[in-house]
Amino acid sequence: MKPANGKLGVLCVGLGAVSTTFIAGVLSLRKGRGLAGGSVTQMAKIRVGRGSERRYLPVAELVPMARLDDIVFGAWDIFPQDAYAAACQAAVLQRDDLDPVRPELEAIRPMPAAFDPAFVTRLAGQGGNLKSGTRSEFVEQLRADMRRFKADNGCDRLVVIWAASTEKFIDYQPGIHATADAFAAALSRDDREAVSPSMCYAWAALQEGVPFVMGAPNLCIDIPAMWQLAEEKQVPIAGKDFKTGQTLMKTVLAPMLRTRCLGLDGWFSTNILGNRDGEVLDAPENFRTKEVSKLGVIDTILRPDEQPELYGDVYHKVRINYYPPRGDSKESWDNLDIFGWMGRRYGMQIKVNFLCRDSILAAPVVLDLVLSIDLAARAGLWGNQPWLAFFLKSPMHDASRGEQPLNDLFQQYTVYKNRLRELGGYEPDEELE
Ligand SMILES: NC(=O)c1ccc[n+]([C@@H]2O[C@H](COP(=O)([O-])OP(=O)(O)OC[C@H]3O[C@@H](n4cnc5c(N)ncnc54)[C@H](O)[C@@H]3O)[C@@H](O)[C@H]2O)c1
């Protein structure tokens, strides 16, 4: 394990609600302001040893995580505003929280984005802070950005994390996405349908040996071409889609049903959201990307193939409704129609009404992913990092090798803790079923 010496550059793709809430929070924590609530790397204590030997260690004592003081922030966005202006516009944190770190936020100015309006139609014609060129020129410019940022800020290492808008749904195309060679060929011939802008960021990061995390549900790095390049360049990657609100609740409730062998007829999830993310997801082609990510979750927990009488016919529906008056204050409703003894329904239902600030939940997840993937890189782990599924809604897995995604939150936590124990030189000691 290489020590966490020197500065860690964190480059956020997208300087919107999530990124600015994350950055402002870390800058505040560095000044001793606020609480790292929701951040496992900052708040959790993990048991090592057993019986009378057991101790509970903060993550930073278990493994050599990078220190918050050593992080340098950068970003790309189509809007040219600095991080302070962007945070004010996102209106998640209040001026009371932002003003004490205003100079640091103002110093973060986004680099021009690799953007294609065809992938985020709701943002077409906006912003203007854009790169121009073919897909392979995008990659070269992004690589140059990373090198320049690293040199200018004296960084020892970088991490790139996508917290930009969800792109429109694109199908996996084996002829293009299955191998690194086929993907490189598609880049060279400027295939603008099959190569999304997010893929350009990921490809550029991997070419530079920089770990990449995908925080939206975009296809992006969830293709064998990227996995191959990550293996070849020996770089860790993780994705997709931060697990923060409604899906977080699902991955807690579904294990409860399964553990108690309670049956499920249907699960209806809807929510209202009024921030820019909600506006982008209002376009059907972008919502489709999110819908696929949200729908996959419960099947792998309930396992209908093993329990067809209980879960063989679940009607699962997910809706996101753009509702501007709410801004970043998302409200979600879930309705579960369940059954039990004697197969009786009697109208048994579970209702969950979750009111949250989307970015307040996402910011600590960004921090944990960034610090964990940097740890992975220093530990010599590369390729997909399934132990980071704990933070992700739609964990990447290679179905062609029979891999199953792990969605149960508590099983994911076990895997995460065990990996940290191993990396800290302790025995992993909790077993999964
Ligand atoms: N907040 C959550 O709880 C949560 C959970 C899971 C996933 N996400 C995802 O995280 C992402 C960010 O969410 P947000 O609320 O900050 O959204 P946001 O709209 O506030 O910010 C996204 C930013 O990305 C920029 N952008 C779009 N395309 C870009 C590109 N190609 N290059 C650079 N910048 C680009 C936009 O201009 C915008 O400023 C979204 O994809 C969202 O779906 C959020």
The ligand as an SDF file (V2000), in Angstrom:
LIG
                    3D

 44 48  0  0  0  0  0  0  0  0999 V2000
  -28.3970   14.0110   -5.8060 N   0  0  0  0  0  0  0  0  0  0  0  0
  -28.5580   12.7280   -5.7320 C   0  0  0  0  0  0  0  0  0  0  0  0
  -29.0230   12.2120   -4.7300 O   0  0  0  0  0  0  0  0  0  0  0  0
  -28.1180   11.8660   -6.8810 C   0  0  0  0  0  0  0  0  0  0  0  0
  -28.1920   10.4960   -6.7360 C   0  0  0  0  0  0  0  0  0  0  0  0
  -27.7680    9.6880   -7.7740 C   0  0  0  0  0  0  0  0  0  0  0  0
  -27.2730   10.2530   -8.9240 C   0  0  0  0  0  0  0  0  0  0  0  0
  -27.2380   11.5940   -9.0590 N   0  0  0  0  0  0  0  0  0  0  0  0
  -26.7490   12.1180  -10.3330 C   0  0  0  0  0  0  0  0  0  0  0  0
  -25.7010   13.0240  -10.1070 O   0  0  0  0  0  0  0  0  0  0  0  0
  -25.6770   13.9190  -11.1990 C   0  0  0  0  0  0  0  0  0  0  0  0
  -25.5450   15.3380  -10.6730 C   0  0  0  0  0  0  0  0  0  0  0  0
  -26.7120   15.7110   -9.9760 O   0  0  0  0  0  0  0  0  0  0  0  0
  -26.9490   17.2540   -9.6130 P   0  0  0  0  0  0  0  0  0  0  0  0
  -28.1650   17.3130   -8.7770 O   0  0  0  0  0  0  0  0  0  0  0  0
  -25.6820   17.8700   -9.1610 O   0  0  0  0  0  0  0  0  0  0  0  0
  -27.3020   17.8480  -11.0510 O   0  0  0  0  0  0  0  0  0  0  0  0
  -27.0730   19.3500  -11.5790 P   0  0  0  0  0  0  0  0  0  0  0  0
  -27.9290   19.4550  -12.7730 O   0  0  0  0  0  0  0  0  0  0  0  0
  -27.2220   20.3300  -10.4760 O   0  0  0  0  0  0  0  0  0  0  0  0
  -25.5380   19.3690  -11.9970 O   0  0  0  0  0  0  0  0  0  0  0  0
  -25.0520   18.6830  -13.1180 C   0  0  0  0  0  0  0  0  0  0  0  0
  -24.0870   19.6030  -13.8360 C   0  0  0  0  0  0  0  0  0  0  0  0
  -23.4810   18.8550  -14.8940 O   0  0  0  0  0  0  0  0  0  0  0  0
  -23.2330   19.7690  -15.9540 C   0  0  0  0  0  0  0  0  0  0  0  0
  -22.9720   18.9750  -17.1490 N   0  0  0  0  0  0  0  0  0  0  0  0
  -23.8420   18.3220  -17.9430 C   0  0  0  0  0  0  0  0  0  0  0  0
  -23.1980   17.6550  -18.9190 N   0  0  0  0  0  0  0  0  0  0  0  0
  -21.8780   17.8960  -18.7450 C   0  0  0  0  0  0  0  0  0  0  0  0
  -20.7040   17.4810  -19.4210 C   0  0  0  0  0  0  0  0  0  0  0  0
  -20.7740   16.6800  -20.4860 N   0  0  0  0  0  0  0  0  0  0  0  0
  -19.5080   17.9030  -18.9490 N   0  0  0  0  0  0  0  0  0  0  0  0
  -19.4340   18.7180  -17.8580 C   0  0  0  0  0  0  0  0  0  0  0  0
  -20.5220   19.1500  -17.1790 N   0  0  0  0  0  0  0  0  0  0  0  0
  -21.7210   18.7410  -17.6250 C   0  0  0  0  0  0  0  0  0  0  0  0
  -24.4680   20.6300  -15.9780 C   0  0  0  0  0  0  0  0  0  0  0  0
  -24.2170   21.8240  -16.6310 O   0  0  0  0  0  0  0  0  0  0  0  0
  -24.7660   20.8030  -14.4980 C   0  0  0  0  0  0  0  0  0  0  0  0
  -24.1930   21.9950  -13.9760 O   0  0  0  0  0  0  0  0  0  0  0  0
  -26.9410   13.6790  -12.0240 C   0  0  0  0  0  0  0  0  0  0  0  0
  -26.6330   12.8430  -13.1150 O   0  0  0  0  0  0  0  0  0  0  0  0
  -27.7990   12.9210  -11.0630 C   0  0  0  0  0  0  0  0  0  0  0  0
  -28.7480   12.0710  -11.7100 O   0  0  0  0  0  0  0  0  0  0  0  0
  -27.6300   12.4210   -8.0500 C   0  0  0  0  0  0  0  0  0  0  0  0
  1  2  1  0
  2  3  2  0
  2  4  1  0
  4  5  1  0
  4 44  2  0
  5  6  2  0
  6  7  1  0
  7  8  2  0
  8  9  1  0
  8 44  1  0
  9 10  1  0
  9 42  1  0
 10 11  1  0
 11 12  1  0
 11 40  1  0
 12 13  1  0
 13 14  1  0
 14 15  2  0
 14 16  1  0
 14 17  1  0
 17 18  1  0
 18 19  2  0
 18 20  1  0
 18 21  1  0
 21 22  1  0
 22 23  1  0
 23 24  1  0
 23 38  1  0
 24 25  1  0
 25 26  1  0
 25 36  1  0
 26 27  1  0
 26 35  1  0
 27 28  2  0
 28 29  1  0
 29 30  1  0
 29 35  2  0
 30 31  1  0
 30 32  2  0
 32 33  1  0
 33 34  2  0
 34 35  1  0
 36 37  1  0
 36 38  1  0
 38 39  1  0
 40 41  1  0
 40 42  1  0
 42 43  1  0
M  CHG  2   8   1  16  -1
M  END
$$$$
